Amino acid sequence: MSIEKTPASNRAWASASIAIAAVLFMSSSILGLVVLPSVQGTDPFTNLWDSICSAAGLPRRASSTDPVEPDHKISRVVLSTMPKAEADSVGRGATIALQCAICHGPTGVSRADSPNLAGQYAVAIYKQLEDFRSGARSSAVMSPFAANLSDQDIRDVAAYYAYLPSVPTNHASTAGVPAIVAYGAPLRGIAPCGSCHGSVENKAGSPWLGGQPSAYITAQLNAFAVGIRTNDTSQQMRNIARQMSKDEIAQAAEYYASLNPDGL
Amino acid sequence: MLNSRRLIIAHFWVAFSVFGLALILGAWQMFIRSPLASWLGNPEWYYRSVTAHGTIMGYVFPTLVAMGFGYAITETSLKTDLIGRRWAWAGLGLVVLGAVTAMVPVSLGKASVLYTFYPPMIGNPFYYIGVVMVVVGSWIWVALMSVNLIVWKKRNPGAVVPLAMYANVAGSYLWGWTAVGAALELLLQIIPVALGLRTTIDAGLARVFFSWTLHAIVYFWLMPTYIAYYTIVPRAIGGRLYSDSMARISFSLFLVVAMPIGIHHTFADPQVGAGFKFIHSAFTAVVALPTLLTVFTICASVEIAGRLRGGKGPFGWLATLPWRNPAMLAIAFSFLMLGFGGAGGLINMSYQLDSSIHNTQWITGHFHLIFGGAIVIMYFVIAYDLWPHLTGRAIASMSLVRLQLWLWFIGMIVTTFPWHYVGILGMPRRMAYYDYSNPALSDEAAPVVMSAIGGFILLASGLLFLFILVRSHFERRIEPGQYTYAQAAHAVTRVPAALNAHGLWVALMVALTITNYGLPIMQLAVRDDTSVPAVFVGERR
């Protein structure tokens, strides 16, 4: 056995393979970037260069008209994990929260069908207060309160309520859990409530719903369904609530309300 | 000349043990989302299991088989001691350590992101760091394969590199380069977010990086199988390799065209232009070429075996083939599964046809048929073939081996054919729960049950495989002789230099990566408005 190692043979192999690869690349590029976009006839662009750029994935401004503006205020909050609160944040928050106690309870546990805030995720409280302040979410009661809060105030209040002992427990058992909470309804595009709002998992920005008043949960789901409440960033709650039946809304609300905080 | 027996056996045993564990998870997943089980109630458990199954089967198991087989090929084909045995042990250690590091957060439910990562989902950083360690451990193997070949060439100037080693090093180079995509995704995109250094992630760019790895990794899994096709099977069934040059051309072509085709995995992604999707689709069609060359060459090699055993006429040689020989049985099964899987693959690679089966169970069926079926059944053959040489003992029972291969083939067909079918019905993949009582899904119930039964057959076959390997450690001692590879039908007299070295093919692989991935990556990397907030998983109260 020997190796055929003449310069001529080496050159022949190299040039043939490079040529084949180049021809393949050039022909598929011409077909994919030039020919197909121009013969397919669905091209909304005006000239060849635009359609080549489009096929190559380079976005170009194709329209001179302004983008469509939504008819409601959009939430400015970008959801992520909350940075760790400063040490004195909780104390400042407790002072500010004195004005919240009349509805949300002196220990963050409400007796007035307002949300229980004790132990709620800081990021969830921050998002809602910020949305009330910006007008992305509106409420006759909450909007005036939020209007006077600074960004630091909101962080402090969120840190305070997150610091309070959370009363509901994680019910790992699914006995008695309604289908809509445990499985969702995949055919209607409804994810399980529990996959974001607790009992299965929590996603940033989603509040913990265990122990929240049934009336409050029902009211919010209905508000999402009819489009009165619009501060869910990617419309996930509006899409879900629109698809939920009245019974499912009632079951979800009753289930979460039934995870009662101790002593209530 | 097998002097690193302990090293090779260690690789195989780690690989096959984790394979057994992942197989149990796989069968459980098939069961729990079929109508046979009442729903578990917590989808998180399901995704946890899928993440572990995919990470082990995709990253750990085939990598360790390729590594162990690669060391065996180095010593047996070059007839020399492995250079860098300590490094090889270090590589194995790193892979094991990485696998454990990755599996701890997955088991705790802190990284249920599936093995393809799916940014913007972000799990516990140790999961990703573990996967990086697995990759780095395997890169030690890549370097060792290269070093061993270079040193051997220096010591044997003018000698032709044996086919098995040529293919083995081609496979290692392919892996070395294709793993770069996922490594870039992890190091530049995912790990900084997982560590809390950033809160947003360019999910589109991350997915393009992953597609760089995602298709060629399949050809990396395939390499040991193709090496077995060309160099083990013809010898094991008493035939001859039809053409040594054809084999070298196939492996070189795999090196070149397995890489620049990954964007066909992102046909439905908006961040890649349609033109580049077309280019990658066209190159995907080209990758069928080395596979067709292989099918032709191996069928011809098998025909030689049939004719040497007295087969006559156009089909008479089929009857005289040694059907009771495990290698014969396995290659027939492997080719059947490769044929069906390949036909399905042609649909996946076509932009238009793909849209009808995209993200359905068809895809899951496809890659299980190709990888779990055509590829893994040859891993079994590699193990059975090498075991007597590694242990110095006979294989426990040839009839159990045949039963195991039959069960694997039947199990894989029963699992994947209904999977393809429900995919056509529109059953989505990556879902933990299906409400089969709903009239819209009730058609899917029966095929899903069949598929789950296939999963149990596969589990039985996999456990039988492990049983045979364990038993074989306690069989009578034998003298297995020298480990040999298939002879070519016509003595190889001259090999072109290009088919004796990898330089030209590696250069083409890198060049085509740049032409086919350069612009899609650049245009996403330079834009500053393509990042989205990360979605952290595994946060529970």
Interface residues (C-beta under 8 A of the other chain):
Chain A: M1 S2 I3 E4 K5 S9 N10 W13 A14 S17 I18 A21 L24 F25 S27 S28 S29 L31 G32 L33 L36 P37 I52 S54 A55 A56 G57 L58 V78 L79 S80 T81 S166 N170 A172 T174 V177 A182 Y183 G184 A185 P186 L187 P192 S195 G198 V200 E201 N202 K203 A204 W208
Chain B: W39 G41 N42 P43 E44 G158 A159 V160 G196 T199 T200 V256 Q271 V272 G273 A274 G275 F276 K277 F278 I279 A282 F283 V286 M431 Y433 Y434 D435 N438 A440 L441 A491 V492 T493 R494 V495 P496 A497 A498 L499 N500 L504 W505 L508 A511 L512 T515 N516 L519 P520 Q523 P533 A534 V535 F536 V537 G538 E539 R540 R541
